[in-house]
Amino acid sequence: LSSPIPGLAWLLDELVYGKALDEIEIVKPVFVVSAGRSGSTQITRYIEQDENLATPNILQAMAPYLWLWKLAPKTIGRILTPDKVRQMVEQTMPPELMERHETDPFGSDTFDGPFLTAHYNRYALNLGPETAKVDFNFAKAAPHDKHIKETTFVNMVDRIARKTLLLAGKTPTGATPYFYLKGHFLFGAQALSEKFPDARFLTVIREPLSRLRSGINYLRVNPSDPVLGPTPWAWLAEAATFTEINYGEIEKEWFTQDDGVTRCVIRFADFVIDLEGSMRKVYKEIFNTETLPLHIPTEHPPRDRKNYSINHSLEELGVDEEAIRIEAKDYIEWCKSENK
């Protein structure tokens, strides 16, 4: 935590709830660890409604204090309804971003976003592509941030999992829910698997060219720093091309290991055209059940994902598509393969 006030807020949780948190048992946590623009948010929107799961929403991830989670509904929550909060959040977001990302402050979202933002990672893109390739890299940690991305990150996930489970209580059947977390934190996947040996990991894999184009445009339309301004297109293109290829290489290597860790891989193409089949695969491999919960849809709701206000092509961005096809050949073949 990057300043005294958040640090004190965190310590207040330890003072009030520390003993209770230590007694919480985290059993078979579920981690969705997927590349940006891969469909991981959409699959999370379906899964997170499961009454057997407990997940922190994005507001809780931004303010990870159990005392505040309990206090807010009884105080400011009486004035600001969830719909009002959603409206306030949407008003702060550029409309071009809302076209590309379904923002719900009361739903789970990319957890590593708030985590890395607290460590000033958000400025990496504005420090030039060479810095961004190292520091805005969700696949691996550099020597100078290895402690943050592995040790600190895993310790924070552990504590937030305990807070989330303590707040959630029991499921309708009287069981302890499974902790669920979604993000792009491939840099911490191995450390998480060692911390939680019974954890289950899910990813959605998508061929890199479509993901890269979507990712660069998405990064550009995010709210920019009022002083630094938006990151130049050329910087985004150079940095994202490197980090996305790197992410794919490490993702394939980690998710194809045969080391006893429970992993489930869903192809983006399958997820789009066969939602029911994809979700059955998830529930079979992650939750060990052949039965889909009633809340899981069998078809995607209609969405307009074509008429973007800002949507530069890779050619316009100066990205060499053929070079990527060659460099990411193994990953592309993995994304197309039938057997996962």
Order of alpha helices (4+ residues) and beta strands (2+ residues): alpha-beta-alpha-beta-alpha-alpha-alpha-alpha-alpha-alpha-alpha-beta-alpha-beta-alpha-alpha-beta-alpha-alpha-alpha-alpha
